[in-house]
Amino acid sequence: MAVILTFLGSLIGFTILGVPIGFAIGLTAIILMFFIGLPEPMVLARRLVTGVDVYTLLAIPFFMLAGEIMNRAGLVHDILKFANAIVGRLKGGLAYVNVIGSMLFAGISGSAVADTAALGSLEIPMMEKDGYDKPFASAITAASAVIGPIIPPSIPMIILGSIAQISIAKLFLGGAIPGILIGLSLLAISYFIAKKRDYPVSERVNFKEFLQVFKKTIWALILPLIILGGIIGGIFTATEAGAVAVIYAIIISFTVYKVKLKDFPEILKGAALNTGVVMLVCGAAMALTWYLAVAQVPQNLTIFLMNLTQNKLVFLLVLNILLFFVGMVIDLTPALFLLVPILLPVSNAYGVDPIHFGVIMVANLCIGLITPPVGTVLYVTTSISKVKLEKLVKELLPMYLILFIVLMLITYVPSLVLWLPSLI
């Protein structure tokens, strides 16, 4: 118990002080190193290096680079035009465009923050100009962004799979139906809010205009199909899929979107910076979790929970409550690195399928991205929209409820997660 309190107290303390999360985790590892009586800096250094020396993590820079290329090519505009052509003419159509745009972009970026930054800067002003309340436009942008890490390809799923040594391909497929369910649920809540507030209808797009938009957007929509089709068909692994995505993005950016060679230094710089942040967190967190393992934290937690209850359904509820509170104070990526090695053995003891556990964990922590006080997507959204945090959170309340209902569905109806992975 003393180890857990030292771990949590140090990490939360550094976070409150505003220390960047990668360094906060590293400093916590150093404190834990001395606390458990293993003051050997070389062990810490080796763990930092081996934490990023993992083949499956190669997929992260590939997918980040593919997303950066497609974003710079102007793909976001085409996705929004395509979504508007499909649902813009309905009541509250731009809210649906927002959600569907996020679902389509999720199949390329795999990141909630990238989704918010790329789409939000276009969607929020567009919705406000068309007569939507700015806090609502901001809220639906933030809520739909959580689909990004759930629908494949997903960077958090890659991280989780590499830590837990479980199939990333199956995690990708496991997140597909939950991601679609979240999208459909947000479409439903948008419909009721749009009817209640009498939000406007966009102009109807004729068939000729739809075909013009579709002919350009189809190249972007093909990418997720190539990735999933290749993985399901056994043509390439999830890591190799990242490389395929980059090659495809480069070809499309030059041939369809006319990206210039001079744009690539900035594209590479953006992808490198994002990858560097993730890898710093990765190395530091893997070092910290090694010390937690040495202190037998997973074993002690398993014994504690098994004494508390042996009921699998109760454990799943406790797991979700724990993850929800963790997600409120720790960002998604570091939370995965810190908690997967601790909680996976516990869930195995209760007979929870590792793929099911992984999808529950990612989906729950994604909700944390839009909950205060440390919701990354919340702060990205407020910086884009200039809406006060308290107003944004108030607008998000019904969406929190919707997300919680979907979370309970995928928790207690495992087939929603496990059916697609069972096909491979």
GIWOJO-V259592 format. One record per backbone hydrogen bond with DSSP energy under -0.5 kcal/mol. NH is the residue of the N-H (numbers start at 1). CO is the residue of the C=O. Records with the same first field share a line. If there is no record, write none. Layout:
NH: CO ; CO
This chain:
5: 1
6: 2
7: 3
8: 4
9: 5
10: 6
11: 7
12: 8
13: 9
14: 10
15: 11
16: 12
17: 13
18: 15
19: 14
23: 20
24: 20
25: 21
26: 22
27: 23
28: 24
29: 25
30: 26
31: 27
32: 28
33: 29
34: 30
35: 31
36: 32
37: 34
38: 33
40: 38
41: 39
43: 40
44: 40
45: 41
46: 42
47: 43
48: 44
49: 45
50: 46
51: 47
52: 48 ; 49
53: 49
54: 52
57: 54
58: 55
59: 56
60: 57
61: 57
62: 58
63: 59
64: 60
65: 61
66: 62
67: 63
68: 64
69: 65
70: 66
71: 67
72: 68
73: 69
74: 71
75: 70
78: 74
79: 75
80: 76
81: 77
82: 78
83: 79
84: 80
85: 81
86: 82
87: 83
88: 84
90: 87
92: 200
93: 90 ; 200
95: 92
96: 92
97: 93
98: 94
99: 95
100: 96
101: 97
102: 98
103: 99
104: 100
105: 101
106: 102
107: 103 ; 104
108: 105
109: 105
110: 106
115: 111
116: 112
117: 113
118: 114
119: 115
120: 115 ; 116
121: 117
122: 119
123: 119
124: 120
126: 122
127: 123
128: 124
129: 125
130: 126
131: 128
132: 127
137: 133
138: 134
139: 135
140: 136
141: 137
142: 138
143: 139
144: 140
145: 141
146: 142 ; 143
147: 144
148: 145
150: 147
151: 147
155: 110
156: 110
158: 154
159: 155
160: 156
161: 157
162: 158
163: 159
164: 160
165: 161
166: 161
171: 167
172: 168
173: 169
174: 170
175: 171 ; 172
176: 172 ; 173
177: 173
178: 174
179: 175
180: 176
181: 177
182: 178
183: 179
184: 180
185: 181
186: 182
187: 183
188: 184
189: 185
190: 186
191: 187
192: 188
193: 189
194: 190
195: 191
196: 192
197: 193
198: 194
199: 194
202: 88
206: 204
210: 206
211: 207
212: 208
213: 209
214: 210
215: 211
216: 212
217: 213
218: 214
219: 216
220: 217
221: 217
222: 218
223: 219 ; 220
224: 220
225: 221
226: 222
227: 223
228: 224
229: 225
230: 226
231: 227
232: 228
233: 229
234: 231
235: 230
236: 230
241: 237
242: 238 ; 239
243: 239
244: 240
245: 241
246: 242
247: 243
248: 244
249: 245
250: 246
251: 247
252: 248
253: 249
254: 250
255: 251
256: 252
257: 252
259: 253
263: 260
264: 261
267: 263
268: 264
269: 265
270: 266
271: 267
272: 268
273: 269
274: 270
275: 271
276: 272
277: 273
278: 274
279: 275
280: 276
281: 277
282: 278
283: 279
284: 280
285: 281
286: 282
287: 283
288: 284
289: 285
290: 286
291: 287
292: 288
293: 289
294: 290
295: 291
296: 293
297: 292
300: 296
301: 297
302: 298
303: 299
304: 300
305: 301
306: 302
307: 303
308: 304
309: 305
312: 310
315: 311
316: 312
317: 313
318: 314
319: 315
320: 316
321: 317
322: 318
323: 319
324: 320
325: 321
326: 322
327: 323
328: 324
329: 325 ; 326
330: 326
335: 331
336: 332
337: 333
338: 334
339: 335
340: 336
343: 339
344: 340
346: 342
347: 343
348: 344
349: 345
350: 346
351: 348
352: 347
357: 353
358: 354
359: 355
360: 356
361: 357
362: 358
363: 359
364: 360
365: 361
366: 362
367: 363 ; 364
368: 364
369: 365 ; 366
370: 367
371: 368
374: 328
376: 374
377: 369
378: 369
379: 375
380: 376
381: 377
382: 378
383: 379
384: 380
385: 381
386: 382
392: 388
393: 389
394: 390
395: 391
396: 392
397: 393 ; 394
399: 396
400: 396
401: 397
402: 398
403: 399
404: 400
405: 401
406: 402
407: 403
408: 404
409: 405
410: 406
411: 407
412: 408
413: 409
416: 413
417: 414
418: 414
419: 415
421: 417
422: 418
423: 420
424: 421
